[in-house]
C-alpha cells in the first residue's frame, strides 16, 4: 500500500553574522556566487523540463 504525503513542513534556523570587514571583501565574491547559483538553478530547471517533455 503506497504512502501519500499531502503536506511537508520544513523548518530552519538562520543566523546572520555582521562583519563590516568581511562584507567589504566578500561583496564581489557574493555577487559571483549569486550569479553562479542562478546559472546552476536555471540549468537544473531546463533539464527537468526536458525530462518531462520526453515522457
N, C-alpha and C positions, 0 to 999 in steps of 0.2 A: 504494500500500500504506500503510495508516494506521499511525501510530506510537502505541503504548500505553505510558503511563508508569504503572508499578505503585507506584513509591515516589518521593517527592520529599523531599529533605533541605534544610532551611533553617538556616543558622547566622547568628548575630548577636552583636555585642558591645555591651554596655550599660554606660554609665558613670553612676555616681551622684555628684552633686556635693552636698556637705553645706555648707549655709549657714544658720545659725540665723536671721538677719535675714530672708532671703527666704522661709524656711519659715513664719515667723510671718505675714508679709504675704500670702503666696500660699496659705495654708491654706484660706481661704474660696473663693478662686478655683479651687483644685484640686477642692473638693467640687462646685462648679458645673460645672466641666469634666467631672467624672466622671458627674454626672447627665445632662449633655448627651450624652456618649458612650453611656451606657446607652440613652437615648431613641433615639438615631440607630441603634444596633445593633438594637434591638427593631423599629424601623420597617423596616429592611432585611430582617430575618428574615421579618416578616409579608408583605412584598412578594414575597419568594422563595416562600413557602408559597402565596400567592395564584396566582403564575405556575404552580406545579406543579399546583395544583388545576384550573386552566383547561385544561391539556393533557389 
